[in-house]
Amino acid sequence: MTVLELLHLLKEGEVTPTQLVQQSIDTIKKNDDAINAVVHPRFEAALRESKRDYSNTVFKGMPILLKSLGQNLRGEPSTAASLLLKDSISNTTDHFVQKILDLGFIVLGQTNSPEFGFKNISDSMLYGDVKNPRDTTKTPGGSSGGAAAALSLNYVPVVAASDGGGSIRIPASYTNLVGLKPTRGSMPAGPNGYRGWQGASVNFFITQDVADAAFLFEHMQSNTIQAPFNYVKFKDNNKKNLRIAVSDVSPVGTVVSQDAKDALNEAVKTLKDMGHTVEYVTPQYDGMRLMETYYMVNGVETAAMMKSIEASLNRKVRIDDMQLTSWCLYQYGLSVAGYQVVDALNYWDNVSAILHAFHETYDVYITPTNADVAPEFDKVYQDEALLERMRNIETDHNPYGVVWDMFEHSLRYTPFTMLANITGQPAISVPFYENEKQEAVGIQIMAPKGAESLLFKISDALMQHKNRL
């Protein structure tokens, strides 16, 4: 059942928080050995908390799962799905998580993700691989892969997630769910870092439908005054007929599958049937430069994070402390000069301005969410020669080249999502297409900053119109 459906039952007294929590626990215990979506369950604590009075809260004692990365609850593990932090316990509750608690959710545990969230698949060395419930030979994506898998099996009515490069939308697309990355600055931030990887990363949820996403956004949205980014609501002119830009061209020149193109074509036909004006057009920015700056910022953020971890451990970290991907980003980050970071962030601002001008003409911009259906959960992206370069990145004359090659193959699956993280715009993935094998590709819709209401309106109308056909 959806959040809004369960909320009605809770309000009417037809079900109790304890019953919902116990049902979720039973469902997880029955299914998760085969899926590996949930780590660090807190079932006994959740059952105790379910006896409290939630009648004056918005969500009335509804169960939820947090992500094991960047959503800290005091007294619970704070591992970032990493071997380095496997014994770490949080001594604070993040503001985003506190808002979840204040609204009346009960936390059942945490969901699996890749180490530090660096991948678009979920394959933590600490916790193991997450399987896609739609096809257990496939990945549910990442980094919120455990969250998407858990919701796909109805462990809870909604799952908390986060998105720094597509980590909500990618798994939502692979599991046929709804994934919103909201506008930069719209969600509670801090106290363990207010910038969210220089504004690229934001917390939200994966949901079963658009109505749930809209309701959650309404109640979660808030400005964190001490944070550098704040939310300004877009003034919706309530136009009935929108001018819509669409593109199935990868911004980094990689191949887009026929399934992804078919998904977009179906959306285009539906939008035209709804009376909207649709044009195939792409914002004019340098996609390769965008990815270069994205990796650069990720690298320096990783280096800063590792230095902080070293200080807490009182020792240097080593290559065997972490997955090779994490090590490479760390070593690359150490090689980046300060002026390069400033140049990178300036380019992010330039692209944001380009997209702002683009939306002066086009109300929304639509692409496939992913460039293909979900790959196998254990797919190998680097051959032995590349792995050897990665192991020796410290002495490589071109560490950026190693990082690019490290991600090149996996980037082919997900070239569309990073743009919204860099510009700070809201973007939503909605389930719209399945091929003959029931493999899913979502449709990504981007809107101007602060225009979540426009996203909800067009997404809901698009799906309702499709369902009527």
C-alpha positions in Angstrom: 0.0 0.0 0.0 1.1 3.6 -0.6 1.9 6.1 2.1 -1.4 7.9 1.6 -3.4 4.7 1.7 -1.8 3.5 4.9 -2.2 7.0 6.4 -5.9 6.8 5.9 -6.1 3.4 7.7 -4.0 4.8 10.6 -6.2 7.9 10.9 -9.3 5.7 10.9 -7.9 3.3 13.5 -8.2 0.4 11.1 -4.5 -0.5 11.7 -2.1 0.4 14.5 1.6 1.4 14.3 2.5 -1.8 16.1 0.7 -3.9 13.5 2.4 -2.1 10.7 5.9 -2.4 12.3 5.4 -6.1 13.0 4.1 -6.7 9.4 7.2 -5.0 8.0 9.5 -7.1 10.2 7.8 -10.3 9.1 8.1 -9.3 5.5 11.8 -8.4 5.8 12.6 -11.7 7.6 10.7 -13.7 5.0 12.3 -12.1 1.9 15.6 -10.4 2.6 18.0 -13.3 2.7 17.6 -13.5 -1.1 17.8 -9.8 -1.7 20.2 -8.3 0.9 18.5 -4.9 1.0 18.4 -4.4 4.8 21.4 -4.0 7.1 21.5 -3.1 10.8 17.8 -3.8 11.6 16.5 -2.3 14.9 13.3 -4.4 15.1 13.1 -4.6 18.9 13.5 -0.8 19.3 11.0 -0.2 16.6 8.4 -2.4 18.3 8.9 -0.5 21.5 8.6 2.8 19.8 5.4 1.7 18.0 3.6 1.7 21.4 4.0 5.5 21.7 1.1 7.9 20.8 1.6 9.2 17.3 -1.9 10.6 16.9 -0.6 14.2 16.8 2.0 13.5 14.1 1.7 13.7 10.3 2.6 10.1 9.5 1.0 8.4 12.6 3.6 5.9 13.4 4.4 4.6 9.9 7.5 2.4 9.5 10.4 3.5 7.4 13.9 2.4 6.5 16.9 4.9 6.4 19.9 4.6 4.1 23.2 3.3 5.6 24.9 6.3 4.0 24.6 9.8 5.3 21.4 9.4 7.3 22.6 9.1 10.9 20.5 8.2 13.9 22.2 8.6 17.3 23.3 5.4 18.8 22.9 3.5 15.5 25.7 2.3 13.1 27.2 5.0 10.8 29.2 2.9 8.4 28.7 4.5 5.0 28.6 0.9 3.9 32.4 0.9 4.3 35.0 -1.5 5.8 36.8 1.5 7.3 33.8 2.6 9.3 32.3 -0.8 10.1 32.4 -0.2 13.8 31.3 3.4 13.7 28.3 4.5 15.9 26.7 7.9 15.3 26.7 10.3 18.3 24.3 12.6 16.6 21.0 12.5 14.7 21.1 14.3 11.3 18.5 17.1 10.8 16.9 15.2 7.9 16.5 12.1 10.1 15.2 14.2 13.0 12.5 15.7 10.7 11.5 12.1 9.8 11.1 11.2 13.4 9.3 14.5 14.3 6.8 13.7 11.5 5.9 10.4 13.1 7.9 7.7 11.3 9.3 4.7 13.1 12.8 3.6 11.9 13.1 -0.1 11.3 16.8 -0.1 10.3 19.1 0.8 7.4 19.3 -0.2 3.7 22.4 -1.4 1.8 24.4 0.7 -0.5 27.8 0.7 -2.2 30.8 1.9 -0.2 30.5 5.7 0.3 27.9 5.8 -2.4 30.4 6.0 -5.2 28.7 3.6 -7.6 25.5 3.2 -9.6 25.3 -0.4 -8.4 25.1 -1.6 -4.8 28.0 -3.9 -4.1 29.4 -3.1 -0.7 32.4 -5.2 0.4 31.0 -4.8 3.9 27.5 -5.9 3.3 27.6 -7.7 -0.1 25.5 -7.3 -3.3 21.9 -6.2 -3.4 19.7 -8.1 -5.9 16.8 -6.5 -7.9 13.6 -8.2 -6.8 12.2 -7.9 -10.3 15.0 -10.1 -11.5 17.6 -11.3 -8.9 20.3 -11.7 -11.6 20.1 -7.9 -12.0 21.2 -4.9 -9.8 18.6 -2.5 -8.4 21.2 0.2 -9.1 22.9 2.6 -6.6 23.7 4.1 -4.5 20.2 3.8 -3.0 19.9 0.2 -4.3 19.0 -1.3 -1.0 16.3 1.3 -0.5 14.7 0.6 -3.9 14.9 -3.1 -3.5 13.2 -2.8 0.0 10.4 -0.7 -1.4 9.9 -2.9 -4.4 9.1 -5.8 -2.0 6.9 -3.6 0.2 9.1 -4.0 3.3 7.8 -0.5 4.3 5.5 2.0 2.5 8.4 4.4 1.8 12.2 4.4 2.1 14.6 7.3 2.7 17.3 7.7 0.1 19.9 10.2 -1.1 21.0 11.4 -4.5 24.5 12.8 -5.4 24.6 11.9 -9.1 21.4 9.9 -9.7 21.4 7.7 -6.6 17.6 8.0 -6.1 16.6 8.2 -9.7 18.8 5.4 -11.1 17.5 2.7 -8.7 13.9 4.0 -9.0 14.2 3.5 -12.8 15.6 0.0 -12.5 12.8 -1.1 -10.0 9.9 0.7 -11.7 9.4 3.1 -8.8 9.2 6.9 -8.4 12.4 8.7 -7.4 12.6 12.5 -6.8 15.8 14.4 -6.4 14.5 17.7 -5.0 16.0 21.2 -5.5 19.3 21.9 -3.8 18.7 23.4 -0.4 15.1 22.2 0.0 15.7 19.4 2.5 17.0 19.6 6.1 20.8 19.5 6.1 23.5 19.0 8.7 24.9 19.0 11.3 27.5 16.6 9.8 28.2 18.7 6.8 25.9 21.3 5.3 27.1 21.5 1.7 26.3 17.9 0.5 29.3 17.5 -1.8 29.2 21.1 -2.8 25.5 21.0 -3.3 25.4 18.0 -5.6 23.9 15.6 -3.0 20.5 15.8 -1.3 18.3 13.5 0.8 14.8 12.5 -0.1 12.8 9.3 -0.6 11.9 6.6 -3.2 8.1 6.2 -3.4 5.5 4.0 -5.0 3.7 6.8 -6.7 3.9 10.6 -7.4 1.3 11.5 -4.9 3.4 10.0 -2.1 6.4 12.0 -3.3 4.4 15.2 -3.4 3.0 14.7 0.1 6.4 13.9 1.6 8.0 16.9 -0.1 5.3 19.1 1.3 6.0 18.1 4.8 9.8 17.6 4.6 10.7 20.8 2.8 12.4 23.4 4.9 15.3 25.8 4.8 18.3 25.1 7.0 19.3 28.6 7.8 22.9 27.8 8.7 23.4 25.9 5.4 24.8 27.7 2.3 21.9 26.7 0.1 18.3 27.7 0.7 15.1 27.0 -1.1 13.1 29.5 -3.2 9.8 28.2 -4.5 9.2 28.6 -8.3 6.2 30.7 -9.3 4.1 28.2 -11.3 2.0 30.0 -13.9 -0.3 27.0 -14.1 -0.1 26.7 -17.9 -2.2 23.9 -19.3 -0.2 23.3 -22.4 3.6 23.1 -21.7 6.5 23.5 -24.0 8.6 20.5 -23.4 12.2 19.7 -24.5 13.2 16.0 -24.9 16.4 14.3 -25.8 17.7 10.7 -26.0 21.3 11.8 -26.8 23.9 10.9 -24.2 25.7 14.1 -23.0 29.0 12.2 -23.1 28.5 10.6 -26.5 27.8 7.1 -25.3 25.3 4.7 -26.8 21.7 4.9 -25.7 19.8 1.6 -25.9 16.7 1.0 -28.0 14.8 0.4 -24.8 15.6 3.8 -23.5 14.7 5.4 -26.8 11.5 3.5 -26.9 10.7 4.7 -23.4 11.2 8.3 -24.4 9.2 7.8 -27.6 6.3 6.5 -25.7 6.4 9.5 -23.4 6.6 11.9 -26.3 3.5 10.3 -27.9 1.6 10.5 -24.6 2.7 14.2 -24.0 1.5 15.1 -27.5 -1.8 13.3 -26.9 -2.2 15.5 -23.8 -1.8 18.6 -25.9 1.7 19.7 -25.0 4.3 21.0 -27.5 7.3 18.7 -27.6 10.6 19.4 -29.3 13.8 17.3 -29.6 16.4 19.7 -28.3 19.4 19.5 -25.9 20.7 22.3 -23.6 24.0 23.5 -24.9 26.7 22.6 -22.4 29.9 20.5 -22.6 28.9 17.1 -21.3 32.5 15.9 -21.1 33.6 18.9 -19.2 30.7 18.5 -16.9 31.8 14.9 -16.0 35.4 16.1 -15.6 34.3 18.6 -13.0 32.0 16.1 -11.4 34.8 13.6 -10.9 37.1 16.4 -9.7 34.7 17.6 -7.0 34.1 14.0 -6.0 37.8 13.4 -5.8 38.6 16.3 -3.5 35.5 15.6 -1.3 36.8 12.0 -1.0 40.3 13.2 -0.1 38.9 15.5 2.6 36.7 12.7 3.9 39.6 10.3 4.1 41.8 12.8 5.9 39.0 13.2 8.5 38.8 9.4 8.8 42.5 9.1 9.2 42.4 11.7 12.0 39.6 9.7 13.8 41.5 6.4 13.4 44.9 8.0 14.3 46.5 6.3 11.3 46.9 6.5 7.6 44.3 4.6 5.5 45.6 1.9 3.1 44.5 0.5 -0.2 43.3 -2.7 1.4 41.0 -0.7 3.8 38.5 0.0 1.1 37.2 -0.9 -2.4 39.5 0.0 -5.2 37.1 2.6 -6.5 37.3 4.5 -3.2 41.0 4.3 -3.2 41.3 5.7 -6.7 39.0 8.7 -6.0 41.0 9.4 -2.8 44.4 9.4 -4.6 43.0 11.4 -7.5 41.6 14.0 -5.1 45.0 14.4 -3.5 46.4 15.4 -6.9 43.8 18.1 -7.7 45.0 21.7 -7.2 42.8 24.3 -5.4 42.5 26.5 -8.4 41.1 23.5 -10.4 38.3 23.1 -7.8 37.4 26.7 -8.1 37.3 26.4 -11.9 35.1 23.3 -11.6 32.6 25.0 -9.3 32.5 28.1 -11.6 31.7 25.8 -14.4 28.9 24.2 -12.4 27.5 27.8 -11.9 27.8 28.4 -15.7 25.9 25.3 -16.5 23.2 26.2 -14.0 22.9 29.6 -15.8 22.6 27.8 -19.1 19.8 25.6 -17.8 18.1 28.6 -16.3 18.0 30.3 -19.7 16.9 27.0 -21.3 13.9 26.9 -19.0 12.9 30.4 -20.1 11.8 28.6 -23.3 11.1 25.1 -22.1 9.0 24.4 -19.1 10.5 20.9 -18.5 13.3 18.8 -20.0 12.7 15.1 -20.4 15.2 12.3 -21.0 15.3 8.6 -20.3 16.4 8.2 -16.6 19.0 5.5 -17.6 20.5 4.7 -20.9 19.6 1.0 -20.6 17.9 -1.6 -18.5 19.5 -2.8 -15.3 22.8 -4.8 -15.8 23.7 -8.0 -13.9 24.4 -7.3 -10.2 27.9 -8.8 -10.5 28.8 -7.2 -13.8 32.5 -6.6 -14.2 33.3 -3.0 -15.4 37.1 -3.0 -15.3 39.4 -5.6 -17.0 42.6 -6.7 -15.3 44.8 -4.2 -17.2 42.6 -1.3 -15.9 42.5 -2.8 -12.4 46.3 -2.8 -12.4 46.4 0.9 -13.3 43.9 1.6 -10.5 46.1 -0.2 -8.0 49.0 2.0 -9.1 47.2 5.3 -9.4 49.6 7.0 -7.0 52.4 6.8 -9.6 50.3 7.2 -12.7 51.1 10.3 -14.7 47.4 10.9 -15.4 45.3 10.0 -12.3 42.2 11.7 -13.9 42.5 9.4 -16.8 42.5 6.4 -14.5 39.3 7.7 -12.8 37.6 8.4 -16.1 38.5 4.9 -17.4 37.4 3.4 -14.0 33.9 4.8 -14.4 33.6 4.9 -18.2 31.7 1.6 -18.7 29.3 2.1 -15.8 28.7 5.7 -16.9 27.2 4.4 -20.2 24.2 3.1 -18.2 23.6 6.4 -16.4 24.8 9.5 -18.4 21.6 11.6 -17.9 21.2 12.0 -14.1 24.3 14.0 -13.0 23.2 17.2 -14.7 20.5 17.9 -12.1 22.9 17.4 -9.3 25.3 19.9 -10.7 22.7 22.5 -11.5 20.7 22.0 -8.3 17.5 21.5 -10.2 14.7 19.1 -9.2 14.4 15.9 -11.3 12.1 13.0 -11.0 12.2 9.5 -12.4 8.7 8.0 -13.1 8.0 4.4 -14.1 6.8 4.6 -17.7 8.2 1.7 -19.8 8.9 -2.0 -19.6 10.2 -4.1 -22.5 9.0 -7.6 -23.4 11.1 -9.1 -20.6 9.5 -6.7 -18.0 12.8 -4.8 -17.7 12.2 -1.2 -16.8 13.4 2.2 -17.9 12.1 5.3 -16.2 11.5 8.7 -17.7 13.4 11.6 -16.1 11.7 15.0 -15.9 13.8 18.1 -14.9 12.3 21.4 -14.0 13.6 24.9 -12.9 14.8 25.2 -9.3 12.0 25.2 -6.8 9.5 23.8 -9.4 8.7 20.5 -7.7 4.9 21.3 -8.0 5.4 21.4 -11.8 7.2 18.1 -11.7 4.5 16.5 -9.7 1.8 17.9 -11.9 3.3 16.7 -15.2 4.5 13.4 -13.8 1.1 12.5 -12.4 -0.8 13.6 -15.5 1.7 11.7 -17.7 1.2 8.4 -15.8 -2.6 8.8 -15.5 -2.9 9.5 -19.2 -0.8 6.4 -20.0 -2.7 4.2 -17.7 -6.0 5.2 -19.4 -4.8 4.1 -22.8 
